[in-house]
Every structure is written in structure tokens, then in C-alpha cells.
Amino acid sequence: MRAITVPLELINLQDDGFHLLVEIVVFGETHFAVLDTGASRSVFDKGLMEKHISDITVSEEAQAATILSTSTTLQGVIPKLNVGKLKLKDYPAVALDLQSVTDTYLMLGHPPIAAIIGGDILMKYKAKIDYEKRILRLYK
């Protein structure tokens, strides 16, 4: 089993906790995503998906929730998603409005957020998080 090592950025949320950020490449653009072990599945910002995918549908599951947001979900296929050197093709994505998360991050001096990487990707690729070294290991 080959390990893919991805650097993580640990950000302080005003001494009220921490988030781990990981760089992703989606639609040929580099963005930050929150690494969320408590999210059952990964979600992407609705605005980002609407900008790049013409075939978006409203999910039959009318509501989706993460610790960060609750709203109507959209679905679409991301042609290519990279998490470090992990390359996912035709990823069936769910989209939520993550603007309030981005607004909060910007207010705290952190970068905007384009996605939340959750359990679907973390479980499938047997993720291991090393907090001391600030790296994510994924296994293909």
C-alpha cells in the first residue's frame, strides 16, 4: 500500500479550538479545505460548484448538515480533485453554502474555505493524521 503524504496547516480559532486545513486542487485552482473527521462526507462550496459545473441538481436529501453549516444540498460531478498527490476523477460531489465559514475565517485572518474533506475520502484512503508533524497520510 502506497502512502501519500499531504502537508496540513493548523489554524487557531481565537484560542477556542483548532482546525486543520489541507490544500486541494479543484477545477484547476488551488484552494483550502477544512479536514473534518466528524463530517460523514466531503462537501464543496456551492458558489464554486455553480461557477464550474453546468449540470448541478438539488439533492433528493433536501437537507445536509455539517458542524459548520445546514442548508439545501446540490450535487454534481467534479471532473478532477487532487488532495496532495491523490488524484480523484469524476468525484460525485455535494455542495453547500460555505460562505459563512469563509467570512468567519477571513475575519480571523485565515484563508477562505472551498470545501470540507470528510469521512468518505478519509475512510476510503485510510487517513492518518500526524498532529506533531502536521501531515495527513492517505493510502491507495
PALOVO-31787 format. One record per atom (N, C-alpha, C): residue number from 1; atom name; x, y, z. Coordinates in Angstrom, 1 decimal. Example, Ala and Ser with C-alpha at 12.3 -4.5 7.8 and 13.67 -1.06 7.14 Angstrom:
% PALOVO-31787
num->1, atomo->N, px->13.2, py->-5.7, pz->7.8
num->1, atomo->CA, px->12.3, py->-4.5, pz->7.8
num->1, atomo->C, px->13.2, py->-3.3, pz->7.8
num->2, atomo->N, px->12.8, py->-2.2, pz->7.1
num->2, atomo->CA, px->13.7, py->-1.1, pz->7.1
num->2, atomo->C, px->12.9, py->0.0, pz->7.9
END
This chain:
% PALOVO-31787
num->1, atomo->N, px->0.9, py->-1.2, pz->0.0
num->1, atomo->CA, px->0.0, py->0.0, pz->0.0
num->1, atomo->C, px->0.9, py->1.2, pz->0.0
num->2, atomo->N, px->0.7, py->2.1, pz->-1.0
num->2, atomo->CA, px->1.5, py->3.3, pz->-1.1
num->2, atomo->C, px->0.9, py->4.5, pz->-0.3
num->3, atomo->N, px->1.8, py->5.1, pz->0.4
num->3, atomo->CA, px->1.3, py->6.3, pz->1.2
num->3, atomo->C, px->1.5, py->7.6, pz->0.5
num->4, atomo->N, px->0.5, py->8.4, pz->0.6
num->4, atomo->CA, px->0.6, py->9.8, pz->0.0
num->4, atomo->C, px->0.6, py->10.7, pz->1.2
num->5, atomo->N, px->1.7, py->11.5, pz->1.3
num->5, atomo->CA, px->1.8, py->12.5, pz->2.4
num->5, atomo->C, px->1.4, py->13.9, pz->2.0
num->6, atomo->N, px->0.5, py->14.5, pz->2.7
num->6, atomo->CA, px->0.0, py->15.8, pz->2.4
num->6, atomo->C, px->0.2, py->16.7, pz->3.6
num->7, atomo->N, px->0.8, py->17.9, pz->3.4
num->7, atomo->CA, px->1.0, py->18.8, pz->4.5
num->7, atomo->C, px->-0.3, py->19.4, pz->5.0
num->8, atomo->N, px->-0.4, py->19.7, pz->6.2
num->8, atomo->CA, px->-1.5, py->20.3, pz->6.9
num->8, atomo->C, px->-1.2, py->21.6, pz->7.5
num->9, atomo->N, px->-2.1, py->22.5, pz->7.5
num->9, atomo->CA, px->-1.9, py->23.8, pz->8.2
num->9, atomo->C, px->-2.9, py->23.8, pz->9.4
num->10, atomo->N, px->-2.3, py->24.0, pz->10.6
num->10, atomo->CA, px->-3.1, py->24.1, pz->11.8
num->10, atomo->C, px->-3.4, py->25.5, pz->12.1
num->11, atomo->N, px->-4.7, py->25.9, pz->12.2
num->11, atomo->CA, px->-5.0, py->27.3, pz->12.5
num->11, atomo->C, px->-5.7, py->27.4, pz->13.8
num->12, atomo->N, px->-5.5, py->28.4, pz->14.5
num->12, atomo->CA, px->-6.0, py->28.7, pz->15.8
num->12, atomo->C, px->-7.3, py->29.6, pz->15.7
num->13, atomo->N, px->-8.4, py->29.1, pz->16.2
num->13, atomo->CA, px->-9.6, py->29.9, pz->16.2
num->13, atomo->C, px->-9.8, py->30.7, pz->17.4
num->14, atomo->N, px->-9.0, py->31.7, pz->17.6
num->14, atomo->CA, px->-9.1, py->32.6, pz->18.7
num->14, atomo->C, px->-9.0, py->31.9, pz->20.1
num->15, atomo->N, px->-8.1, py->31.0, pz->20.2
num->15, atomo->CA, px->-7.9, py->30.2, pz->21.4
num->15, atomo->C, px->-9.2, py->29.4, pz->21.8
num->16, atomo->N, px->-10.1, py->29.2, pz->20.9
num->16, atomo->CA, px->-11.3, py->28.4, pz->21.1
num->16, atomo->C, px->-11.3, py->27.1, pz->20.4
num->17, atomo->N, px->-10.2, py->26.7, pz->19.9
num->17, atomo->CA, px->-10.1, py->25.4, pz->19.2
num->17, atomo->C, px->-9.2, py->25.6, pz->18.0
num->18, atomo->N, px->-9.0, py->24.5, pz->17.3
num->18, atomo->CA, px->-8.2, py->24.5, pz->16.1
num->18, atomo->C, px->-8.9, py->23.8, pz->14.9
num->19, atomo->N, px->-8.5, py->24.2, pz->13.7
num->19, atomo->CA, px->-8.9, py->23.5, pz->12.5
num->19, atomo->C, px->-7.7, py->23.1, pz->11.8
num->20, atomo->N, px->-7.8, py->22.0, pz->11.1
num->20, atomo->CA, px->-6.7, py->21.6, pz->10.2
num->20, atomo->C, px->-7.2, py->21.9, pz->8.7
num->21, atomo->N, px->-6.3, py->22.6, pz->8.0
num->21, atomo->CA, px->-6.5, py->22.9, pz->6.6
num->21, atomo->C, px->-5.6, py->22.1, pz->5.7
num->22, atomo->N, px->-6.1, py->21.7, pz->4.6
num->22, atomo->CA, px->-5.4, py->21.0, pz->3.6
num->22, atomo->C, px->-5.6, py->21.7, pz->2.2
num->23, atomo->N, px->-4.5, py->21.8, pz->1.4
num->23, atomo->CA, px->-4.7, py->22.3, pz->0.1
num->23, atomo->C, px->-5.3, py->21.3, pz->-0.8
num->24, atomo->N, px->-6.2, py->21.7, pz->-1.6
num->24, atomo->CA, px->-6.8, py->20.9, pz->-2.7
num->24, atomo->C, px->-6.7, py->21.6, pz->-4.0
num->25, atomo->N, px->-6.7, py->20.9, pz->-5.1
num->25, atomo->CA, px->-6.8, py->21.5, pz->-6.4
num->25, atomo->C, px->-8.1, py->20.9, pz->-7.0
num->26, atomo->N, px->-9.0, py->21.9, pz->-7.3
num->26, atomo->CA, px->-10.3, py->21.5, pz->-7.9
num->26, atomo->C, px->-10.6, py->22.6, pz->-9.0
num->27, atomo->N, px->-11.1, py->22.1, pz->-10.1
num->27, atomo->CA, px->-11.3, py->23.0, pz->-11.3
num->27, atomo->C, px->-10.0, py->23.7, pz->-11.7
num->28, atomo->N, px->-8.9, py->23.0, pz->-11.5
num->28, atomo->CA, px->-7.6, py->23.6, pz->-11.9
num->28, atomo->C, px->-7.1, py->24.7, pz->-11.0
num->29, atomo->N, px->-7.8, py->25.0, pz->-9.9
num->29, atomo->CA, px->-7.5, py->26.1, pz->-9.0
num->29, atomo->C, px->-7.1, py->25.5, pz->-7.6
num->30, atomo->N, px->-6.1, py->26.1, pz->-6.9
num->30, atomo->CA, px->-5.7, py->25.7, pz->-5.6
num->30, atomo->C, px->-6.6, py->26.4, pz->-4.6
num->31, atomo->N, px->-7.1, py->25.6, pz->-3.6
num->31, atomo->CA, px->-8.0, py->26.1, pz->-2.6
num->31, atomo->C, px->-7.6, py->25.5, pz->-1.3
num->32, atomo->N, px->-8.1, py->26.0, pz->-0.2
num->32, atomo->CA, px->-8.0, py->25.3, pz->1.1
num->32, atomo->C, px->-9.3, py->24.6, pz->1.5
num->33, atomo->N, px->-9.2, py->23.5, pz->2.1
num->33, atomo->CA, px->-10.3, py->22.7, pz->2.7
num->33, atomo->C, px->-10.1, py->22.5, pz->4.1
num->34, atomo->N, px->-11.2, py->22.4, pz->4.9
num->34, atomo->CA, px->-11.1, py->22.0, pz->6.3
num->34, atomo->C, px->-11.1, py->20.5, pz->6.3
num->35, atomo->N, px->-10.2, py->19.9, pz->7.1
num->35, atomo->CA, px->-10.2, py->18.5, pz->7.3
num->35, atomo->C, px->-11.1, py->18.2, pz->8.5
num->36, atomo->N, px->-12.2, py->17.5, pz->8.3
num->36, atomo->CA, px->-13.2, py->17.3, pz->9.3
num->36, atomo->C, px->-13.5, py->15.8, pz->9.5
num->37, atomo->N, px->-12.8, py->15.2, pz->10.6
num->37, atomo->CA, px->-13.1, py->13.8, pz->10.8
num->37, atomo->C, px->-14.5, py->13.5, pz->11.3
num->38, atomo->N, px->-15.2, py->14.5, pz->11.7
num->38, atomo->CA, px->-16.6, py->14.3, pz->12.2
num->38, atomo->C, px->-17.6, py->14.5, pz->11.1
num->39, atomo->N, px->-17.2, py->14.9, pz->9.9
num->39, atomo->CA, px->-18.1, py->15.0, pz->8.8
num->39, atomo->C, px->-18.3, py->13.7, pz->8.1
num->40, atomo->N, px->-19.5, py->13.2, pz->7.9
num->40, atomo->CA, px->-19.7, py->11.9, pz->7.2
num->40, atomo->C, px->-19.2, py->11.9, pz->5.8
num->41, atomo->N, px->-19.3, py->13.1, pz->5.1
num->41, atomo->CA, px->-18.8, py->13.1, pz->3.7
num->41, atomo->C, px->-18.3, py->14.5, pz->3.4
num->42, atomo->N, px->-17.5, py->14.5, pz->2.4
num->42, atomo->CA, px->-16.9, py->15.8, pz->1.9
num->42, atomo->C, px->-18.0, py->16.7, pz->1.2
num->43, atomo->N, px->-17.8, py->18.0, pz->1.4
num->43, atomo->CA, px->-18.7, py->18.9, pz->0.8
num->43, atomo->C, px->-17.9, py->20.1, pz->0.2
num->44, atomo->N, px->-18.4, py->20.7, pz->-0.9
num->44, atomo->CA, px->-17.7, py->21.7, pz->-1.6
num->44, atomo->C, px->-18.6, py->23.0, pz->-1.6
num->45, atomo->N, px->-18.0, py->24.1, pz->-1.7
num->45, atomo->CA, px->-18.8, py->25.4, pz->-1.7
num->45, atomo->C, px->-19.7, py->25.5, pz->-2.9
num->46, atomo->N, px->-20.9, py->25.8, pz->-2.6
num->46, atomo->CA, px->-22.0, py->25.9, pz->-3.6
num->46, atomo->C, px->-21.6, py->26.9, pz->-4.7
num->47, atomo->N, px->-21.1, py->28.0, pz->-4.3
num->47, atomo->CA, px->-20.7, py->29.0, pz->-5.4
num->47, atomo->C, px->-19.6, py->28.5, pz->-6.3
num->48, atomo->N, px->-18.6, py->27.8, pz->-5.7
num->48, atomo->CA, px->-17.6, py->27.2, pz->-6.5
num->48, atomo->C, px->-18.1, py->26.2, pz->-7.5
num->49, atomo->N, px->-19.0, py->25.3, pz->-7.0
num->49, atomo->CA, px->-19.6, py->24.3, pz->-7.9
num->49, atomo->C, px->-20.4, py->24.9, pz->-9.0
num->50, atomo->N, px->-21.2, py->25.9, pz->-8.6
num->50, atomo->CA, px->-22.1, py->26.5, pz->-9.6
num->50, atomo->C, px->-21.3, py->27.3, pz->-10.7
num->51, atomo->N, px->-20.2, py->27.8, pz->-10.3
num->51, atomo->CA, px->-19.3, py->28.5, pz->-11.3
num->51, atomo->C, px->-18.7, py->27.6, pz->-12.3
num->52, atomo->N, px->-18.4, py->26.3, pz->-11.9
num->52, atomo->CA, px->-17.7, py->25.4, pz->-12.8
num->52, atomo->C, px->-18.5, py->24.3, pz->-13.4
num->53, atomo->N, px->-19.6, py->23.9, pz->-12.8
num->53, atomo->CA, px->-20.4, py->22.8, pz->-13.2
num->53, atomo->C, px->-21.8, py->23.2, pz->-13.7
num->54, atomo->N, px->-22.1, py->22.9, pz->-15.0
num->54, atomo->CA, px->-23.4, py->23.3, pz->-15.5
num->54, atomo->C, px->-24.5, py->22.3, pz->-15.1
num->55, atomo->N, px->-24.1, py->21.0, pz->-14.9
num->55, atomo->CA, px->-25.1, py->20.0, pz->-14.6
num->55, atomo->C, px->-25.2, py->19.8, pz->-13.1
num->56, atomo->N, px->-25.8, py->20.7, pz->-12.4
num->56, atomo->CA, px->-25.9, py->20.6, pz->-10.9
num->56, atomo->C, px->-27.4, py->20.3, pz->-10.6
num->57, atomo->N, px->-27.7, py->19.4, pz->-9.7
num->57, atomo->CA, px->-29.0, py->19.1, pz->-9.3
num->57, atomo->C, px->-29.2, py->19.3, pz->-7.8
num->58, atomo->N, px->-30.5, py->19.6, pz->-7.4
num->58, atomo->CA, px->-30.8, py->19.6, pz->-6.0
num->58, atomo->C, px->-30.8, py->18.2, pz->-5.5
num->59, atomo->N, px->-30.2, py->17.9, pz->-4.4
num->59, atomo->CA, px->-30.1, py->16.6, pz->-3.8
num->59, atomo->C, px->-31.5, py->16.1, pz->-3.4
num->60, atomo->N, px->-31.8, py->14.8, pz->-3.6
num->60, atomo->CA, px->-33.1, py->14.3, pz->-3.1
num->60, atomo->C, px->-33.1, py->14.4, pz->-1.5
num->61, atomo->N, px->-32.0, py->14.3, pz->-0.9
num->61, atomo->CA, px->-31.9, py->14.5, pz->0.5
num->61, atomo->C, px->-31.9, py->16.1, pz->0.7
num->62, atomo->N, px->-33.1, py->16.6, pz->1.0
num->62, atomo->CA, px->-33.3, py->18.1, pz->1.0
num->62, atomo->C, px->-32.3, py->18.8, pz->1.9
num->63, atomo->N, px->-31.9, py->18.2, pz->3.0
num->63, atomo->CA, px->-31.1, py->18.9, pz->3.9
num->63, atomo->C, px->-29.8, py->18.1, pz->4.2
num->64, atomo->N, px->-28.7, py->18.8, pz->4.3
num->64, atomo->CA, px->-27.5, py->18.1, pz->4.8
num->64, atomo->C, px->-26.9, py->19.0, pz->5.9
num->65, atomo->N, px->-26.2, py->18.4, pz->6.8
num->65, atomo->CA, px->-25.7, py->19.2, pz->7.9
num->65, atomo->C, px->-24.2, py->18.8, pz->8.1
num->66, atomo->N, px->-23.4, py->19.8, pz->8.5
num->66, atomo->CA, px->-22.1, py->19.6, pz->9.0
num->66, atomo->C, px->-22.0, py->20.4, pz->10.2
num->67, atomo->N, px->-21.0, py->20.3, pz->10.9
num->67, atomo->CA, px->-20.8, py->21.1, pz->12.2
num->67, atomo->C, px->-20.8, py->22.6, pz->11.8
num->68, atomo->N, px->-20.5, py->22.9, pz->10.5
num->68, atomo->CA, px->-20.3, py->24.3, pz->10.1
num->68, atomo->C, px->-21.5, py->24.9, pz->9.4
num->69, atomo->N, px->-22.4, py->24.0, pz->8.9
num->69, atomo->CA, px->-23.5, py->24.6, pz->8.1
num->69, atomo->C, px->-24.7, py->23.6, pz->7.9
num->70, atomo->N, px->-25.8, py->24.2, pz->7.7
num->70, atomo->CA, px->-27.0, py->23.4, pz->7.4
num->70, atomo->C, px->-27.8, py->24.1, pz->6.3
num->71, atomo->N, px->-28.0, py->23.4, pz->5.2
num->71, atomo->CA, px->-28.7, py->24.1, pz->4.1
num->71, atomo->C, px->-29.1, py->23.1, pz->3.0
num->72, atomo->N, px->-29.8, py->23.5, pz->2.0
num->72, atomo->CA, px->-30.2, py->22.6, pz->0.9
num->72, atomo->C, px->-28.9, py->22.2, pz->0.2
num->73, atomo->N, px->-28.8, py->21.0, pz->-0.2
num->73, atomo->CA, px->-27.6, py->20.5, pz->-0.9
num->73, atomo->C, px->-27.8, py->20.4, pz->-2.4
num->74, atomo->N, px->-26.7, py->20.6, pz->-3.1
num->74, atomo->CA, px->-26.7, py->20.4, pz->-4.5
num->74, atomo->C, px->-25.7, py->19.3, pz->-4.8
num->75, atomo->N, px->-25.9, py->18.6, pz->-5.9
num->75, atomo->CA, px->-25.0, py->17.6, pz->-6.3
num->75, atomo->C, px->-24.5, py->17.8, pz->-7.7
num->76, atomo->N, px->-23.2, py->17.4, pz->-8.0
num->76, atomo->CA, px->-22.6, py->17.5, pz->-9.3
num->76, atomo->C, px->-21.3, py->16.7, pz->-9.3
num->77, atomo->N, px->-20.8, py->16.5, pz->-10.5
num->77, atomo->CA, px->-19.6, py->15.7, pz->-10.6
num->77, atomo->C, px->-18.4, py->16.6, pz->-10.8
num->78, atomo->N, px->-17.4, py->16.5, pz->-10.0
num->78, atomo->CA, px->-16.1, py->17.2, pz->-10.1
num->78, atomo->C, px->-15.2, py->16.4, pz->-11.0
num->79, atomo->N, px->-14.8, py->16.9, pz->-12.2
num->79, atomo->CA, px->-14.0, py->16.0, pz->-13.1
num->79, atomo->C, px->-12.7, py->15.6, pz->-12.5
num->80, atomo->N, px->-12.0, py->16.5, pz->-11.7
num->80, atomo->CA, px->-10.7, py->16.1, pz->-11.2
num->80, atomo->C, px->-10.5, py->16.9, pz->-9.9
num->81, atomo->N, px->-10.2, py->16.1, pz->-8.8
num->81, atomo->CA, px->-10.0, py->16.6, pz->-7.5
num->81, atomo->C, px->-8.6, py->16.1, pz->-7.0
num->82, atomo->N, px->-7.7, py->16.9, pz->-6.6
num->82, atomo->CA, px->-6.4, py->16.5, pz->-6.1
num->82, atomo->C, px->-6.4, py->16.9, pz->-4.6
num->83, atomo->N, px->-6.0, py->15.9, pz->-3.8
num->83, atomo->CA, px->-5.6, py->16.2, pz->-2.4
num->83, atomo->C, px->-4.2, py->15.7, pz->-2.3
num->84, atomo->N, px->-3.3, py->16.7, pz->-2.3
num->84, atomo->CA, px->-1.9, py->16.3, pz->-2.5
num->84, atomo->C, px->-1.7, py->15.6, pz->-3.8
num->85, atomo->N, px->-1.0, py->14.5, pz->-3.7
num->85, atomo->CA, px->-0.8, py->13.7, pz->-5.0
num->85, atomo->C, px->-1.9, py->12.6, pz->-5.2
num->86, atomo->N, px->-2.9, py->12.6, pz->-4.3
num->86, atomo->CA, px->-4.1, py->11.8, pz->-4.5
num->86, atomo->C, px->-5.0, py->12.4, pz->-5.6
num->87, atomo->N, px->-5.2, py->11.7, pz->-6.7
num->87, atomo->CA, px->-6.0, py->12.3, pz->-7.8
num->87, atomo->C, px->-7.3, py->11.5, pz->-7.9
num->88, atomo->N, px->-8.4, py->12.2, pz->-7.7
num->88, atomo->CA, px->-9.7, py->11.6, pz->-7.8
num->88, atomo->C, px->-10.4, py->12.1, pz->-9.1
num->89, atomo->N, px->-10.9, py->11.2, pz->-9.9
num->89, atomo->CA, px->-11.6, py->11.6, pz->-11.1
num->89, atomo->C, px->-13.0, py->11.3, pz->-11.0
num->90, atomo->N, px->-13.8, py->12.2, pz->-11.6
num->90, atomo->CA, px->-15.3, py->12.1, pz->-11.6
num->90, atomo->C, px->-15.8, py->11.9, pz->-10.2
num->91, atomo->N, px->-15.4, py->12.8, pz->-9.3
num->91, atomo->CA, px->-15.8, py->12.7, pz->-7.9
num->91, atomo->C, px->-17.3, py->13.2, pz->-7.8
num->92, atomo->N, px->-18.2, py->12.4, pz->-7.3
num->92, atomo->CA, px->-19.6, py->12.8, pz->-7.1
num->92, atomo->C, px->-19.7, py->13.7, pz->-5.9
num->93, atomo->N, px->-19.8, py->15.0, pz->-6.1
num->93, atomo->CA, px->-19.7, py->15.9, pz->-5.0
num->93, atomo->C, px->-21.0, py->16.5, pz->-4.6
num->94, atomo->N, px->-21.0, py->16.8, pz->-3.3
num->94, atomo->CA, px->-22.2, py->17.5, pz->-2.7
num->94, atomo->C, px->-21.7, py->18.9, pz->-2.4
num->95, atomo->N, px->-22.6, py->19.9, pz->-2.6
num->95, atomo->CA, px->-22.3, py->21.3, pz->-2.4
num->95, atomo->C, px->-23.2, py->21.9, pz->-1.4
num->96, atomo->N, px->-22.6, py->22.7, pz->-0.5
num->96, atomo->CA, px->-23.4, py->23.5, pz->0.5
num->96, atomo->C, px->-22.9, py->24.9, pz->0.4
num->97, atomo->N, px->-23.6, py->25.9, pz->1.0
num->97, atomo->CA, px->-23.2, py->27.3, pz->1.0
num->97, atomo->C, px->-22.2, py->27.4, pz->2.2
num->98, atomo->N, px->-20.9, py->27.5, pz->1.9
num->98, atomo->CA, px->-19.8, py->27.6, pz->2.9
num->98, atomo->C, px->-19.4, py->29.1, pz->3.1
num->99, atomo->N, px->-20.1, py->30.0, pz->2.5
num->99, atomo->CA, px->-19.7, py->31.4, pz->2.6
num->99, atomo->C, px->-19.6, py->31.9, pz->4.0
num->100, atomo->N, px->-20.5, py->31.5, pz->4.9
num->100, atomo->CA, px->-20.4, py->32.0, pz->6.3
num->100, atomo->C, px->-19.1, py->31.5, pz->7.0
num->101, atomo->N, px->-18.6, py->30.3, pz->6.6
num->101, atomo->CA, px->-17.4, py->29.7, pz->7.1
num->101, atomo->C, px->-16.2, py->30.6, pz->6.6
num->102, atomo->N, px->-16.2, py->30.9, pz->5.3
num->102, atomo->CA, px->-15.2, py->31.7, pz->4.7
num->102, atomo->C, px->-15.2, py->33.1, pz->5.3
num->103, atomo->N, px->-16.4, py->33.7, pz->5.5
num->103, atomo->CA, px->-16.4, py->35.0, pz->6.1
num->103, atomo->C, px->-15.8, py->35.0, pz->7.5
num->104, atomo->N, px->-16.1, py->34.0, pz->8.3
num->104, atomo->CA, px->-15.5, py->33.9, pz->9.7
num->104, atomo->C, px->-14.0, py->33.7, pz->9.6
num->105, atomo->N, px->-13.6, py->32.8, pz->8.7
num->105, atomo->CA, px->-12.1, py->32.6, pz->8.5
num->105, atomo->C, px->-11.4, py->33.9, pz->8.2
num->106, atomo->N, px->-12.0, py->34.6, pz->7.2
num->106, atomo->CA, px->-11.3, py->35.9, pz->6.7
num->106, atomo->C, px->-11.3, py->36.9, pz->7.9
num->107, atomo->N, px->-12.4, py->37.0, pz->8.7
num->107, atomo->CA, px->-12.4, py->37.9, pz->9.8
num->107, atomo->C, px->-11.3, py->37.6, pz->10.8
num->108, atomo->N, px->-11.0, py->36.3, pz->10.9
num->108, atomo->CA, px->-9.9, py->35.8, pz->11.9
num->108, atomo->C, px->-8.5, py->35.8, pz->11.3
num->109, atomo->N, px->-8.4, py->36.3, pz->10.0
num->109, atomo->CA, px->-7.1, py->36.4, pz->9.3
num->109, atomo->C, px->-6.7, py->35.1, pz->8.7
num->110, atomo->N, px->-7.6, py->34.2, pz->8.4
num->110, atomo->CA, px->-7.3, py->32.9, pz->7.8
num->110, atomo->C, px->-7.8, py->32.9, pz->6.3
num->111, atomo->N, px->-7.3, py->31.9, pz->5.5
num->111, atomo->CA, px->-7.7, py->31.9, pz->4.1
num->111, atomo->C, px->-9.2, py->31.4, pz->4.0
num->112, atomo->N, px->-9.8, py->31.8, pz->2.8
num->112, atomo->CA, px->-11.1, py->31.3, pz->2.5
num->112, atomo->C, px->-11.2, py->29.8, pz->2.4
num->113, atomo->N, px->-12.3, py->29.2, pz->2.6
num->113, atomo->CA, px->-12.5, py->27.7, pz->2.5
num->113, atomo->C, px->-13.4, py->27.4, pz->1.3
num->114, atomo->N, px->-12.9, py->26.4, pz->0.5
num->114, atomo->CA, px->-13.7, py->26.0, pz->-0.6
num->114, atomo->C, px->-14.4, py->24.6, pz->-0.4
num->115, atomo->N, px->-13.9, py->23.9, pz->0.6
num->115, atomo->CA, px->-14.5, py->22.6, pz->0.9
num->115, atomo->C, px->-14.2, py->22.1, pz->2.3
num->116, atomo->N, px->-14.9, py->21.0, pz->2.6
num->116, atomo->CA, px->-14.7, py->20.3, pz->3.9
num->116, atomo->C, px->-14.4, py->18.9, pz->3.4
num->117, atomo->N, px->-13.2, py->18.4, pz->3.8
num->117, atomo->CA, px->-12.9, py->17.0, pz->3.4
num->117, atomo->C, px->-13.3, py->16.1, pz->4.6
num->118, atomo->N, px->-14.2, py->15.2, pz->4.3
num->118, atomo->CA, px->-14.8, py->14.4, pz->5.4
num->118, atomo->C, px->-14.6, py->12.9, pz->5.3
num->119, atomo->N, px->-15.4, py->12.2, pz->6.0
num->119, atomo->CA, px->-15.2, py->10.7, pz->6.2
num->119, atomo->C, px->-15.2, py->9.9, pz->4.9
num->120, atomo->N, px->-15.9, py->10.3, pz->3.9
num->120, atomo->CA, px->-15.9, py->9.5, pz->2.7
num->120, atomo->C, px->-14.5, py->9.3, pz->2.1
num->121, atomo->N, px->-13.8, py->10.4, pz->2.0
num->121, atomo->CA, px->-12.4, py->10.4, pz->1.5
num->121, atomo->C, px->-11.5, py->9.8, pz->2.5
num->122, atomo->N, px->-11.6, py->10.3, pz->3.8
num->122, atomo->CA, px->-10.7, py->9.9, pz->4.8
num->122, atomo->C, px->-10.8, py->8.4, pz->5.1
num->123, atomo->N, px->-11.9, py->7.8, pz->5.1
num->123, atomo->CA, px->-12.1, py->6.4, pz->5.4
num->123, atomo->C, px->-11.6, py->5.6, pz->4.2
num->124, atomo->N, px->-12.0, py->5.9, pz->3.0
num->124, atomo->CA, px->-11.6, py->5.2, pz->1.8
num->124, atomo->C, px->-10.1, py->5.1, pz->1.6
num->125, atomo->N, px->-9.4, py->6.2, pz->2.0
num->125, atomo->CA, px->-8.0, py->6.2, pz->1.8
num->125, atomo->C, px->-7.2, py->6.0, pz->3.1
num->126, atomo->N, px->-7.9, py->5.5, pz->4.1
num->126, atomo->CA, px->-7.3, py->5.1, pz->5.4
num->126, atomo->C, px->-6.4, py->6.2, pz->6.0
num->127, atomo->N, px->-7.0, py->7.3, pz->6.1
num->127, atomo->CA, px->-6.3, py->8.5, pz->6.6
num->127, atomo->C, px->-5.7, py->8.4, pz->8.0
num->128, atomo->N, px->-4.5, py->8.9, pz->8.1
num->128, atomo->CA, px->-3.8, py->9.0, pz->9.4
num->128, atomo->C, px->-3.3, py->10.5, pz->9.5
num->129, atomo->N, px->-3.7, py->11.1, pz->10.6
num->129, atomo->CA, px->-3.3, py->12.5, pz->10.9
num->129, atomo->C, px->-2.2, py->12.5, pz->11.9
num->130, atomo->N, px->-1.1, py->13.1, pz->11.6
num->130, atomo->CA, px->0.0, py->13.3, pz->12.5
num->130, atomo->C, px->0.0, py->14.8, pz->12.9
num->131, atomo->N, px->-0.5, py->15.1, pz->14.1
num->131, atomo->CA, px->-0.6, py->16.5, pz->14.5
num->131, atomo->C, px->0.8, py->17.1, pz->14.8
num->132, atomo->N, px->1.7, py->16.3, pz->15.3
num->132, atomo->CA, px->3.0, py->16.8, pz->15.6
num->132, atomo->C, px->3.7, py->17.3, pz->14.3
num->133, atomo->N, px->3.7, py->16.4, pz->13.3
num->133, atomo->CA, px->4.4, py->16.7, pz->12.0
num->133, atomo->C, px->3.5, py->17.5, pz->11.1
num->134, atomo->N, px->2.2, py->17.7, pz->11.4
num->134, atomo->CA, px->1.2, py->18.4, pz->10.6
num->134, atomo->C, px->1.2, py->17.8, pz->9.2
num->135, atomo->N, px->1.0, py->16.5, pz->9.2
num->135, atomo->CA, px->0.8, py->15.9, pz->7.9
num->135, atomo->C, px->-0.4, py->14.9, pz->7.9
num->136, atomo->N, px->-0.9, py->14.7, pz->6.7
num->136, atomo->CA, px->-2.0, py->13.8, pz->6.5
num->136, atomo->C, px->-1.4, py->12.7, pz->5.6
num->137, atomo->N, px->-1.6, py->11.4, pz->6.0
num->137, atomo->CA, px->-1.2, py->10.3, pz->5.2
num->137, atomo->C, px->-2.4, py->9.6, pz->4.7
num->138, atomo->N, px->-2.5, py->9.4, pz->3.4
num->138, atomo->CA, px->-3.5, py->8.7, pz->2.7
num->138, atomo->C, px->-2.9, py->7.5, pz->2.0
num->139, atomo->N, px->-3.7, py->6.4, pz->2.0
num->139, atomo->CA, px->-3.1, py->5.1, pz->1.4
num->139, atomo->C, px->-4.0, py->4.7, pz->0.3
num->140, atomo->N, px->-3.3, py->4.4, pz->-0.8
num->140, atomo->CA, px->-4.0, py->3.9, pz->-2.0
num->140, atomo->C, px->-4.0, py->2.4, pz->-2.1
END
